Amino acid sequence: MALKTDRADPQVRALLDEMAAQPPLTTLTVAEARVRPAVFAAAPRAVGSVVQRGFPGPAGVLPVRIYRPATPRPHAALVYFHGGGWVVGSLDAADALCRDISALASCAVVSVDYRLAPETKFPGAVDDAYAAVSWVARAADELGIDRKRVAVGGSSAGGNLAAVAALMARERGTPAIAFQLLIVPVTDLRFATGSHEEFAEGYGLTRADMRWYAERYVRTPEDAEDPHASVLRAPDLHNLPPALVITAECDPLRDEGEAFAARLRESGVKAEARRYPGMFHGFLGFPTRLDQARRAIDDIALGLKEALAGR
């Protein structure tokens, strides 16, 4: 697509040009979307250990992958939800970033394989996310985790699930969550912000893609108005955990992520929104190609480490 003014960093534009050879998401079936090859995969970083297991979820056993640094237990922990529009994505797709966070932030990362749409529509993934955080808190001693230092986090749709899990924990009074790490999160299923207009096409993720995902995630249009789907619409954001919100300049989701951070601050919650200029929605998946992706991963690890230190 020819753009009148290209806002993408040159490194990003080269990557997007490679990605443009793939068929548009909106032309694919769910099965086809789930097997689309990645343009580039980062080499995995070594961590202390990686263990795959399961826990009793709302509708059966849910798989999790637990990454640990090579430091003594108990560890602080990040309960992590992968991206993919609630429709695609997997533990494997999140593997490289989870390894980076575990090693660089010196914390355990519990990556959750929540149920996907359209087989399981809203609020199935939300129920799984809350169940996962609750299980980590309950099983903290068994897992070698400090239950006072448990954070939630995720990317894109996973950032949505992390924020909603924190909201549900406040609503239900348990578990205690120390921090939110929200990476290019979905916070409002209206998709009507200025960044959705400005970056609707030509920067990887499109507004049409987001509508494709949402149509498969929610059961009815009314679901999209539920704060457990569109967390930005929650009437009360007081007493939520502090947050770091990562946004990318050339991302349709940029404005809604930054708006959520602003609403948290207005509600008395410590929240930082950090925007990476010239980057696109999926930039963190390419740390060997994008200088700012490497910088963002270091920033994320440092922010998480500082937030969970000595609580």
N, C-alpha and C positions, 0 to 999 in steps of 0.2 A: 504494500500500500504506500503510495506517495504521500508524504506529510509536508504541509506547508512549512512548519517549523518543527524540526525533530528535536525533542527534548532529551532523547536518550544519550547516555554516555557512549562514546565510540566503541568501547569494549562491549557494551550491551548491544549496540546496533549490529555488530558483527555476529553476535550470538543469536539475536532475533532473526537475522537473515538466514541462518542455518535452520532455525525452528520453522521458518515460513514454508519450508519444503513439506512439512507434515500437513495432512488434511485437517481442516478446521474441526474443532471439537463438536460443534453443533451439527456436523454431518455424520457423526459416528453413533453407533449403538453404545450402550453402557459396556457391553462386553468388549467392543473394539477400543473404547476409551481406556479400559483397564489394562490393555496390553500395548498401548502406545509406547514405543521405545524412548528412553531418555536420550536427549541430545548429548549429554555429557555427564559422567558420574565421577565424583571425587573419590580419590583413593581413601580407604578407611583408615582412621587413626587408631593406633593401639590404645587399649584401656586395660585396667586391671583385670576385669572379667566381664563376660557377657553370658547371661543365663536366660533361657526362655522357659516360661511356666504359664500357669493359668490361675484365675481366681473365679469364684462363683459370681457371675453377673446376673442382671435381671432376667435374662432369658437363656441361661446356660453358661458354660465356662467361657470366659474371655481370655484370649492369649495376651501376655505382656512379655516384653523383652527388657531385662534389667541390666543396665550398664553401671559398672562401678569403677571408681578410680583406684589406683594402687596406693591407697592410704588407709590408715586404720579406721574401723567402724566405731561408733555409728556415724553414718554419713547424713548430711543434708540431702534432700531429694527433690527432684523436679518430676512431677507426673506430666508426661508429654503426650499430646494428641497430634497426629500427623495431619497434613493438609490433603486437599483433593476434592474440595467441594462436597463433602459428605458422601461422595459417589465413588471416587477412585482413591488411590493412596494405600499405603501399607507400612508394616514395620520395616520392611526392606528399604522402601523409599526414604524413610526417615533415619536410616541407620547412620549415615555419615555425620549428619548434624548432631544426633544424640551422642555419638562417640566424641565429637569435638566438645560439646558442652560438658560431658562427664569429665573428660581429661582436663580441660582448661579451667572449669569452675570447681574442680575437685569435689563433685557431688555425684550421688547416684541419680540415674535417669531411668524412670519407669515408663517405657513407651507402650501405649495402649492400642490394641487392635480392636477398636470399637466396631459395632455393626454398621454396615454401609447401606445407603439408599440406592435404588428404590426398593430393594428387598425389605429393608427396615426403614420406614419413614420416620420423620419427626413425631414424637420426641425420643425415639429409640436411642440414637447416638448420645443425646443429652443424658438420658438415664444411665447409659454405660459410663459416661464421663464422671458423673457424680458418684456412681458406684465404685469406680476405680480409685478416686481420691479417698473415699471413705474406707475402702479396703486397705490402702497403703497406711492410713492413719491407724486403723485397728491392728494391722499386722506389723506395725513398726518394729517391735522388739524382735520378732522372727526374722524380719528382713534386714535387720541391722541398720535401721533408719531412725534418726532423731525426729520424733513426731512433732517437736516444736519448730522444726525447720523444714516443712514440706511446702513446696511451691507448686503451682499449676502453670502450664505453658503449652503453646502450640502455634502452628503456622496456618494462616488463612482460615479454612473451616475449623482446623484444630485450635486456632486462637479463639474462634467463636466458642467452641466447646469449653475451653479453659476458663474464659470469662464467665460463661453461664454456670459452670461448676462452682466458681467462687461465689456467684450470686445465690445459687441454691444453698451453698453451705451457710451463708449468712441468714437466709430465710429460715433454714431448719435448725440453726444453732450448732451445727457440727458438720464436718470436722473443722478444726482450726487450720486456716491456710495463711502462710506467711507472706506470699508474694505472687504476683501474676506476671508472666512473661508472654506478651502477646505480639506475635510476629506477623506483620501484614494481615491483621485479623479482619474477618467479616463481622460487622457489628449491626448492620441494618439491611434487611432484604428488600428495601425499596429501590436500591441502586440508582438514586436520583441526585447524588451530590455533583459538585463541579468537576471533581476528578473522574467520575463516571462519564461525564460529557466529554471532557478534554482527552481522556485516554481510552475512549470507547473502542477504538481499533488501532492496530499498528504497533502495539507494545506487548505482545504475548497474550496475556489474559485479556479478554474483551468483555464488554458489558453483556454481549449475547451469550458468552460462555457462562457468566454468572447466572443469567436467567435460566440457561439450560440446567445448571446444577440445582438451582432453587426449585425448579419445576419437578425435579425428581426427589427432592428432599422433603418438601412440605406436602401435607395431605390436601390442604385447601388454601385459598388465598388468605383466609383468616389466620392460619398458622403463622404466616410471615409477620403478623402484628404482635405475636406473643413475645414478651421479653425473653423467654427462654430460647427463642429463635433469633430475634433481633434485640440483642442485649442493650443497644443504645436507646431503645424505647422503654426500658425499665423506669418506672416513675421515681424510684429512690435508689441512689447509688452510695448512700452513706455507709460507713463502717465496712467497706470492702478492703481487701488487702492492697498494699501499695503495688504499683504497676510500672513496668517498662514496656512501652508500645513502640515497636519498630515499624516504620513505614518507608515506602519507596516513592520517590518523586513521580515516576511514570507508571503508577499503579492505579487502576480504577478504584481500588479500595482505600486509597490514601486518606481521603478526607474523612471517611467514617471512622477509621482508626484514630485519627487525630482528634476528631470530635468526641470520641469515647474518653480519651485521655483528658480532654478539657472538662468534660462533665464530671469525671472523677475528681479533678482538682476543685471544681466548683462545689463538690460535695464534701470537701475537707480531706480527701484521700491523696496521699503523695503519689503523683503519677507523672512520668516523663514520656514525652513523645519524641522520638529521635528519627529524623528523616534523612535518607541517603540520596543525595542528588544524582539525577541521571539514571537511577536504577529502576528495574522493572519488578513486577510482582514476585517472580521466582528467583530473585538474584542470589539468595543465600545458598541455593543449590550448586553454585558454580564458583567456589572459592579458589580454584586453580585457574580460572579464566578472568575473574573480576576482582580488581584490587579492593574495591569497597566491600565486596562480600567477605573477604578475609578480615577487613577492619571491623565489619559488623559482627562477625562471629566472636572476635576478641572483645568487642564492647559488650555483647550479650553475656559472655562468660564472666567478665569483670563485674557487670551489674548484678548478675545472679549471685556471684560469690560474696560481694559486699552486702547484698540484701539478706543473705542467710547466715552471715558470720556472727557467731556469738549470741544468737537469739536465745 
